[in-house]
Amino acid sequence: MSVWNPDNIRDVAESVGVPSLGDDVVHAFSSDVEYRLSQVLEQALRFMRHAKRTTLFTQDISQALRVLNVEPLYGYESTRPLRFGEASIGPGQPLFYVEDEEVDFEKLINAPLPKVPREMSFTAHWLAVEGVQPSIPQNPTSADSRNQELVPKGSGANANLSAISGNDNVTVKPLVKHVLSKELQLYFEKIATALLDESNEEYRIAALASLRSDPGLHQLVPYFVQYIAEKVTHQLKDLFILTQMMQLTSAMLDNESLYVDPYVASIIPPVLTCLVGSRLGSDANRLAHYPLRNLASSILGLICKKYSKSSSKLRPRLCRTFLKNFLDPLKSFAVHYGAIIGLSAVGGKEVVRVIIMPNLKEYGKLLQEAFEQDLPSKVDAEMVVGAILGVLETLKEDRIRGVGGGLLTNGQDTEMDGGEGDKEQKVREKLGDFVGGRVLQAGKMDLVDAVLED
C-alpha cells in the first residue's frame, strides 16, 4: 500500500493527455514516486545536517536533485522560508500557492539608493625604506613587532635547548600540532632518563631492549631523532652520552615495527659526527673515543644495508664524505680512522679495493712521518694502522670461500705462485713501504695474497 495518493497520479496523467490509467499502473507509479521523493529528501537532509542546520531550505532540495542527476527546480532560491496560502477551488479540492510579498511602490521609490560597491583594485606600499619600516596601516604596528621580538629564537626556540641555556620558563608554541598521549609522553621521559643514568646499567639495558622490540612507538620516532641530534650537538665532550645516543639510534633501527625511512636523512648527521668528528670526549684519554667511532660505523653500515634501495644516492654520498676526510692531510688521525672504517662499513670489500688501497701508498708517508717524529698523535696513528689492517682483512673473505684462487686450508693458500720475495716486493709497490711493511709484519700469507689479488 503506497502512502502517495493515487488521485494525484491520475490528475497528472490527465494533464498530459492520458485520460484513463489502470489501477495496477497507478499503484506502480505511486510506489515509484514515493521512492523517488524519499531519495530526494534523504539527500536534502544530508545537506541540511552538513550545514549544521535544523531547517530544510530550498537550496538543500536543489543540491539533492543535482546529486541525483535531476534538473533542479528554478525560482525557489530564497533563503527565507516560503509561506503557502490555501485557496479553495471546489468542494474538497484545496489549492496551495506561494504568497507573494506585497511591495509599496511609494516606499520603494523614496528609499535611499544602496552604496555603490567599490571596484576591485590593487595598491602598492613600502615594506621598508632603507631598512626603516614606515608607519602606515598596511605594515605591522610597533606593538606587533614587540610581540614578535618576544618569540624565543636560537636555543630558546626549542624547549630542550632552552633548558640547556638556563631559560627553563620559556613557553614555545609548536608550529605543527602533534598531540601525544600521556602514556607516550611518560614513556619518552622514562627512556631518556634511563639512557642517561650512568649508575644503573640494568636500567639502560631494559630501556634499549624495550625500544628494539616494542610496537606502537611510531609517533615517538621524530622526537627520538630530534633528541639524538640535540644531545650529540651539545654533548661532544661527554663520551657516555654520545655512546648512549648511538645505542638509541641502533635500537630504533633494529625495531622492525618502526617506519624510519623518512627520518634517515636526519639520523645520519649525528652518526657521522660520532664517526668523523675531530674532537670527541676529553683529552685525558686519547683512546676512549675509538669504541664510539666503531659503533657509529656499524650503525652506518646497517643504515646503508636497510635503506640504500629506497635512496640510491645514500651510499655514494657517504663514500664521498669519507673519502674527502680520508685524503685531507690537515685532518687528525682520529678523523682518518673514522673515514677508513666508515668506507669499509658503507661500501664493503669493493670500496676497500677500489678506493682505500690505491691511496695507501701516499697515505703511508703521512703515517711514517708521525712515527719518525714521535709526535703526540703517534697513538692515533697506530690506531689508523690497525684500522687499515682491519679493512684489508675483509679482502680475505673471497679467498676463504674459494673465489679468485685456490681453496684455502687453515688460512693458507694451497697454490703458491712465486716466491715470498716476489710477493714482498709486490706488496710494497702496491701499498707503499710503510703500509706494505706493516702488512708483511703481520705474517699472514693469506692477507698478502688477498692484497695482491686483482
C-alpha positions in Angstrom: 0.0 0.0 0.0 1.6 3.3 -1.1 1.4 6.4 1.0 1.2 8.6 -2.1 -2.4 9.4 -3.1 -3.3 7.6 -6.4 -5.6 10.5 -7.3 -2.6 12.8 -7.8 -1.2 10.3 -10.3 -4.5 10.4 -12.2 -4.6 14.2 -12.2 -1.1 14.5 -13.6 -1.9 11.8 -16.2 -5.0 13.7 -17.3 -3.0 17.0 -17.5 -0.6 15.4 -20.0 -3.3 13.9 -22.2 -3.7 10.4 -20.7 -7.4 10.1 -19.8 -7.5 6.8 -18.0 -5.0 4.6 -16.2 -5.4 1.1 -14.8 -5.3 0.6 -11.1 -2.1 -1.5 -11.4 -0.4 1.2 -13.3 -1.5 3.9 -10.8 -0.3 1.7 -7.9 3.1 1.2 -9.6 3.5 4.9 -10.3 2.6 5.7 -6.7 5.3 3.4 -5.3 7.9 4.8 -7.7 7.0 8.4 -6.9 7.2 7.6 -3.2 10.7 6.0 -3.6 12.0 9.0 -5.7 10.7 11.5 -3.1 12.4 9.6 -0.3 15.6 9.7 -2.3 15.4 13.4 -2.7 14.5 14.1 0.9 17.3 11.8 2.2 19.9 13.7 0.1 18.4 17.1 1.1 18.6 16.2 4.8 22.2 15.3 4.4 23.0 18.8 3.0 21.0 20.3 5.9 23.0 18.3 8.5 26.3 19.2 6.9 25.3 22.8 7.0 24.7 22.5 10.8 21.0 23.5 10.4 17.7 22.1 11.6 15.6 23.8 9.0 15.4 22.4 5.4 15.9 25.0 2.8 15.0 25.0 -0.9 18.8 25.0 -1.6 19.0 21.6 0.0 16.4 20.2 -2.3 18.2 21.7 -5.3 21.5 20.3 -4.3 19.9 16.9 -3.8 18.4 17.0 -7.3 21.8 17.8 -8.7 23.4 14.9 -6.8 20.7 12.6 -8.2 21.4 13.9 -11.7 18.0 15.5 -12.0 17.5 19.0 -13.3 16.8 21.3 -10.3 13.8 23.5 -9.9 14.3 27.1 -10.7 12.9 30.1 -9.0 13.0 28.8 -5.4 16.4 30.0 -4.2 15.1 32.3 -1.5 16.8 31.8 1.9 13.7 32.7 3.7 11.1 30.0 4.4 8.2 30.1 1.9 4.7 31.0 3.0 2.0 29.0 1.5 -1.6 30.2 1.2 -4.6 28.0 0.7 -7.4 28.6 -1.8 -10.5 26.5 -2.4 -11.5 25.9 -6.0 -14.2 23.5 -5.2 -15.5 21.1 -2.6 -12.7 19.0 -1.1 -10.1 20.3 -3.5 -7.8 22.8 -1.8 -5.1 24.6 -3.7 -1.9 25.8 -2.1 0.1 28.6 -3.5 3.1 30.7 -2.5 2.1 34.1 -1.1 3.8 36.9 -2.8 5.1 39.8 -0.7 3.3 43.0 -1.3 5.6 45.9 -2.1 4.7 49.5 -1.6 5.9 51.3 -4.7 6.0 54.7 -2.9 8.3 53.4 -0.2 10.4 51.6 -2.8 10.8 54.8 -4.8 11.6 57.1 -1.9 14.1 54.6 -0.3 17.7 55.7 -0.4 19.9 54.0 -3.0 22.3 51.4 -1.8 26.0 52.2 -1.8 27.8 51.6 -5.0 30.3 48.7 -4.5 33.9 49.5 -4.9 35.7 48.1 -7.8 38.5 45.6 -7.3 41.9 47.2 -7.3 45.5 46.7 -6.2 47.6 49.0 -4.2 51.4 49.1 -3.5 53.1 50.2 -0.4 56.7 50.2 1.0 57.5 47.4 3.4 60.8 49.2 4.3 62.7 52.2 3.1 66.5 51.9 3.6 65.9 49.4 6.3 63.3 51.5 8.1 59.6 50.3 8.1 57.2 53.3 7.5 54.3 53.6 9.9 51.4 53.0 7.6 48.2 51.0 8.1 49.4 48.2 5.8 52.5 47.5 7.9 52.6 45.8 11.3 52.4 48.2 14.2 55.2 48.6 16.8 53.2 46.6 19.3 53.1 43.6 16.9 56.9 44.0 16.4 57.5 43.9 20.1 55.4 40.8 20.4 57.4 39.2 17.6 60.6 40.1 19.4 59.4 38.1 22.5 59.2 34.9 20.5 62.2 32.7 21.5 64.9 32.4 19.0 68.1 30.4 18.8 68.5 27.9 21.7 65.3 29.2 23.3 63.2 28.3 20.3 63.4 24.7 21.4 62.2 23.6 24.8 65.1 21.2 25.3 67.7 23.6 24.2 66.2 26.4 26.3 66.8 24.3 29.4 70.5 24.0 28.5 70.8 27.7 28.2 69.1 28.3 31.5 65.7 29.6 30.1 63.5 27.0 31.8 60.4 29.1 31.8 60.2 29.7 28.0 56.9 28.7 26.5 57.2 27.6 22.9 54.2 27.3 20.6 54.7 24.4 18.2 54.4 25.1 14.5 52.6 21.8 14.0 50.0 20.3 16.4 51.2 16.8 17.2 49.3 15.5 20.3 51.0 12.7 22.2 49.1 10.6 24.7 50.2 10.9 28.3 51.4 7.3 28.1 53.8 8.0 25.2 55.0 11.2 26.9 55.8 9.3 30.1 57.5 6.5 28.0 59.7 9.1 26.3 60.7 10.7 29.6 61.4 7.3 31.1 63.6 6.2 28.2 65.5 9.5 28.2 66.1 9.3 31.9 67.2 5.6 31.8 69.7 6.2 28.9 71.5 9.0 30.8 71.7 7.2 34.1 75.3 6.1 34.4 74.8 4.4 37.7 72.2 1.8 36.6 73.3 -0.3 33.7 70.4 -2.7 34.1 68.0 0.2 33.7 69.7 1.3 30.4 69.7 -2.3 29.0 66.0 -2.6 29.8 65.2 0.7 28.1 67.2 -0.3 24.9 65.5 -3.7 24.8 62.1 -2.0 25.0 63.0 0.2 22.1 64.2 -2.7 20.0 61.0 -4.8 20.4 58.0 -2.7 21.4 55.4 -1.8 18.7 53.3 1.3 18.8 56.2 3.8 19.1 55.7 5.4 15.6 54.7 8.8 17.0 57.8 9.0 19.1 60.3 8.4 16.2 60.6 12.1 15.3 61.0 13.1 18.9 63.8 10.5 19.4 65.5 11.7 16.2 65.4 15.3 17.4 66.6 14.2 20.9 69.6 12.4 19.4 70.5 15.4 17.3 70.4 17.8 20.2 72.4 15.6 22.6 75.1 14.9 20.0 75.4 18.6 19.1 75.7 19.9 22.6 77.5 17.0 24.4 80.5 16.3 22.2 82.8 16.2 25.3 80.7 13.5 27.0 81.5 10.1 25.6 78.9 8.4 27.7 76.1 10.5 26.3 77.3 10.1 22.8 77.6 6.3 23.2 74.0 6.2 24.6 72.7 8.2 21.7 74.3 5.8 19.2 72.8 2.9 21.2 69.4 4.6 21.0 69.8 5.0 17.2 70.8 1.3 16.8 67.8 0.3 18.9 65.4 2.3 16.7 66.8 0.8 13.5 66.5 -2.7 15.0 62.8 -2.3 15.7 61.0 -3.9 12.7 57.7 -2.2 13.6 59.0 1.3 13.2 59.0 3.1 9.8 62.2 5.0 9.9 62.7 5.7 6.1 61.5 9.3 6.2 64.0 10.1 9.1 67.1 8.5 7.6 68.4 11.9 6.4 68.0 13.3 9.9 69.6 10.3 11.6 72.8 10.2 9.5 74.3 13.6 10.6 74.6 12.7 14.3 76.1 9.3 13.4 78.6 11.0 11.1 79.6 13.4 13.9 80.4 10.4 16.2 82.3 8.7 13.4 84.4 11.5 11.8 84.2 14.2 14.5 87.6 15.8 15.1 87.2 16.2 18.9 85.1 13.6 20.8 85.4 13.3 24.5 88.0 14.8 26.8 91.8 14.9 26.1 92.6 12.8 29.2 92.3 9.5 27.4 93.2 9.6 23.7 91.9 6.1 23.0 88.5 6.4 24.7 86.6 7.7 21.7 87.6 4.8 19.3 84.9 2.4 20.5 82.3 5.1 19.8 83.6 5.5 16.3 83.4 1.7 15.8 79.8 1.7 17.0 78.9 4.6 14.7 80.5 2.9 11.7 78.5 -0.3 12.3 75.3 1.8 12.5 76.1 3.5 9.2 76.7 0.1 7.7 73.3 -1.0 8.9 71.6 2.1 7.5 73.1 1.5 4.1 72.1 -2.1 4.2 68.5 -1.4 5.0 67.8 1.9 3.2 70.2 2.1 0.2 67.5 0.6 -2.0 65.0 3.3 -1.2 67.7 6.0 -1.5 70.0 5.3 -4.4 72.3 8.3 -3.6 72.8 7.4 0.1 75.8 5.1 -0.3 77.7 7.3 -2.9 77.2 10.5 -0.8 78.6 8.8 2.3 81.6 7.4 0.4 82.4 10.9 -1.0 82.2 12.3 2.5 84.5 9.7 4.0 87.0 9.9 1.0 87.2 13.7 1.4 88.1 13.3 5.1 90.5 10.4 4.4 92.5 12.3 1.8 92.7 15.6 3.8 96.2 15.7 5.4 95.1 18.5 7.7 92.6 16.3 9.4 93.6 14.5 12.5 94.4 10.7 12.6 91.2 10.2 14.6 89.2 11.6 11.6 91.1 9.4 9.2 90.4 6.4 11.4 86.6 7.1 11.2 86.8 7.7 7.5 88.6 4.4 6.8 86.2 2.2 8.9 83.3 4.2 7.5 84.3 3.4 3.9 84.6 -0.2 4.8 81.3 -0.3 6.6 79.4 1.5 3.8 81.0 0.0 0.7 82.4 -3.3 1.8 85.3 -5.1 0.0 84.7 -3.3 -3.3 85.3 0.1 -1.7 88.4 -1.2 0.1 89.9 -2.5 -3.1 88.9 0.4 -5.4 89.1 3.5 -3.1 91.2 2.7 0.0 94.1 0.6 -1.4 95.1 2.9 -4.3 95.6 5.8 -1.7 97.5 3.8 0.9 100.9 4.4 -0.8 100.7 8.2 -0.4 98.9 8.0 2.9 101.7 5.8 4.3 104.1 8.7 4.0 101.9 10.7 6.4 101.9 7.8 8.9 105.6 7.3 8.6 106.2 11.0 9.3 104.1 10.7 12.5 106.1 7.7 13.7 109.5 9.1 12.8 109.0 12.4 14.6 107.4 10.7 17.6 104.5 13.2 17.7 101.8 13.1 20.3 99.5 11.8 17.6 101.6 8.6 17.3 99.0 6.8 19.4 96.2 7.8 17.0 98.4 6.9 14.0 98.9 3.4 15.5 95.1 3.1 15.7 94.8 4.1 12.0 97.3 1.4 11.1 95.2 -1.1 12.9 92.1 0.2 11.1 93.9 -0.2 7.7 94.9 -3.8 8.5 91.4 -4.5 9.7 89.7 -3.3 6.5 92.3 -5.2 4.4 91.3 -8.4 6.4 87.9 -8.2 4.8 89.5 -9.0 1.4 90.3 -12.5 2.6 86.6 -13.4 2.7 86.5 -14.1 -1.0 89.6 -16.3 -0.9 88.3 -18.2 2.1 85.2 -19.0 0.0 87.5 -20.1 -2.8 86.8 -17.1 -5.1 89.5 -15.9 -7.3 92.2 -18.5 -6.5 92.8 -21.9 -4.9 90.9 -23.0 -1.9 92.5 -22.2 1.5 93.2 -24.6 4.3 93.6 -23.1 7.8 94.1 -19.7 6.3 97.0 -20.8 4.0 96.9 -20.9 0.2 97.4 -24.3 -1.4 98.6 -22.7 -4.6 101.7 -20.6 -4.2 102.6 -18.8 -7.4 106.0 -17.3 -6.9 108.4 -16.9 -4.0 107.9 -14.9 -0.9 110.5 -12.4 -2.0 108.5 -11.5 -5.1 105.3 -11.2 -3.0 107.0 -8.9 -0.5 108.2 -6.6 -3.3 104.8 -6.5 -5.0 103.1 -5.7 -1.6 105.5 -2.8 -1.1 104.9 -1.5 -4.6 101.2 -1.7 -4.2 100.7 -0.4 -0.7 103.9 1.6 -0.1 106.9 0.9 2.1 105.2 1.8 5.4 101.8 0.2 5.0 103.2 -2.7 3.0 105.8 -3.3 5.7 103.1 -3.5 8.3 101.1 -6.0 6.3 104.2 -8.1 5.9 105.0 -7.8 9.6 101.6 -9.3 10.4 102.9 -12.6 8.9 99.6 -13.6 7.3 100.2 -15.0 3.9 96.5 -15.2 3.1 96.3 -11.4 3.7 99.2 -10.9 1.4 97.6 -13.0 -1.3 94.3 -11.2 -0.9 96.0 -7.8 -1.3 97.9 -8.9 -4.4 94.8 -10.4 -6.0 93.4 -8.3 -8.8 
